[in-house]
């Protein structure tokens, strides 16, 4: 059994981010997706916690320079894929971490791990559009099936927690939950002092596509 299982869904370069593809070329979106997954893996590898990292993907041949386990995505959608994956992983704590969070850092994730370990509560990080950027929980909770990732998922998760009297902590800090779905998101992200280098390098060319 792993102490902490970190699960990073990666739905691939070709189909993910349909809204972002309305604003940018497929080439730009694929470059962004690859860079964000690479950065997320790099951040998670630095965690000062005992952990096992899982990259959940349909692409068996995907390769990143990182220490992770490749977990086959066997779902029709993200929720089904994660539910099947969770049944295969035995851990004390689980963290489902979206790969498109360019501002989240090591300290943010360590805070989440510390909180769920000590408080034995769920942590939900809300995205800017009421989605869910991170959800973390001790293995004692069975609420996790069915999952409700998708439009307004943070609200739907909260309804589940309240209905089932599951203790939880909601985090609404922009830097933790900001994901990249539109040109507007990119413009907001690059205002941050800690914007990743790969976004700094593309912003001049891509903001005016």
N, C-alpha and C positions, 0 to 999 in steps of 0.2 A: 504493500500500500504506500502510495506517495503521500508526503506531508501536504504539499500544495500542488494541485494540478492547474496549470495555466493553459486555457484552451483559446486558440486564436483562429477564428473562422476565416478562410481564404477561398472565396467562391470563384476565383480565377480572374484572368486579365480581360477576357473577351466579353463577358456578360454582365459583370457587376457594374454598379454606378450608372444606371440608366439616366438619372437626372443630370449627372455631371457630363454625360456624353452629349446632352443638348447644348452645352456651353463650350465644350472643347472637342478637339479632334480625338478619334479613337487612339491614335498614337500617344497623344499627351495624357489621356486618361490611363492608358496601360502603363506608361512611365511613372505616373503618380502612384498607381496602385502598387506596383512593384517596390517603389521606394518606401512607401508607407509600411508595407509588410516587413521589409528589411529593417527599417528603423524600429518597429515594434518588437521584433525578435531581439534586436540588439539591446533595447531597454530592458526587456524581461530577463535576458541572460545576466544582467548586472545585479539583479535583486539579491540582497543579502539574506535570503531565506532559502530553506530547503525546498526545491521545486522540481517539477517535471513539466516540460513545455510540450504542448501538442499543437501541431498545425493541422487544422481540419480542412481538407481539400479534396476535390475530385481528381486533381491532376497528380498521378502517381510519380511523374517525372519532374515535378517542380523542385528546384534546388535553391537554397539560400545558405550563405556562409554563417551557419549558426548551429547550436546544439539543440535539436528538437526531435520529437517523434512525429512521423508522418501518420496521420489518422485519416482513413478514407471516408470521405463525405458520401453517405449512402442515403441522403434524403432528397425528396422532391423540392423542399424548400429549406431555409435555414433552421427553422424550428424542428423539423423532423430530423435533419442531419445532426443537430446538437443533442436531441433526445436520445438518438441511437448511440452517439459517441459517449454520452455520459454513462450509459449502461455498461460500457466497456472499461471505464476508468474507475479505479478504486483509490480514493484519497480522503484525507481528513477535511480538506477545504478545496473548494472549486472557485476558479475565477474565469468567467467568460469575458474575454477582452476583444473588442472589435479592433481590426487592424488599421482602420482609417482615422486614428486619433493622433494627429501630428504634434500636439502640444503636451500630451500626457507624459509624465516623466517617472523615473525610478522611485522618487520619494512619494509620489501620489499612489503608486501601486503598492508600495510597502506600507503606507498608511492603511490601505484597504485590507491587506493581509493581516496586519496587526489588529485591526478592529474586529474582523470576523473571528480571529483566533481568541481574542480576549473576551469580547462581548457575546460571542456565539449568536450573532444576528446577521441578517442579510444586509448587504450594501448594494445600493442601486445608484449608478451615476447616470444622470439624465442628460440627453443630448439637447442641442439648441432647438430642435423641432419636436420635442416630447418623445423622442425615441429613447433607446437604451444603449449607452456606450459601453458600460461595464455592469455586470451583475456578479456578485461574489457571495458565497454562502458556505456554512459548515455542512457536512454531509448528513446532519440529522434532519434536514428539511426535505420533505417529499413534494413540496409545491411545484418543483421544477418541471413536472410533466402534467399537462402540456405547457410548453413554452409559448410565449406570445410576442416574440420579436416581430417588428413591423411597424406600421403607422400607429402613432400614439401608444407605443408599447409601454412606456414608463407609467402612464396612467393605468393601463390594464394590469401591469404587475402590481401596482400599489393597491388596486381593487382586490386582487387575489390575496395580498398580504393582510389587508384589513379584514377581509371576509373570514380568513382562516386564523386571525389573531397571531400572525407571524411578525415578530419584532424586526424592524428594519431601520436603516439609516439612509436617507435620501441626500445625495450630493449633487448640487446644481452649480458647481464652479465651472465657468466657461472653459478654462484651460484643460480641465479634466475631461469634459464631455464634448468639446468642439470636434465635430467630424467634418469631412470634406465631401459635400454633395453638390455644390453649385459654385458658380463664379463668385457670387457674393460671399460664400464661406471662405474661399481662398483670399479674397480681399481683406476679410476680417482677420484671418489667421496671420497674414504677413505683416499686420500692424504690431504683432507681439514681438517683444524683444528677443524671445527665445525661439523664433521661427527656425525650423530645421533648414540646413544648408540646401537640400535638394529643392525646397520651395523658393528659397532666395534666388537660386540659379534660373528657375523657370519663369519667375513672375514677370519679368520685363517683356519676355516674348509672348507669354500666354494670356496675360490679363487683357490684352487688346485683340485677341483672336477674333 
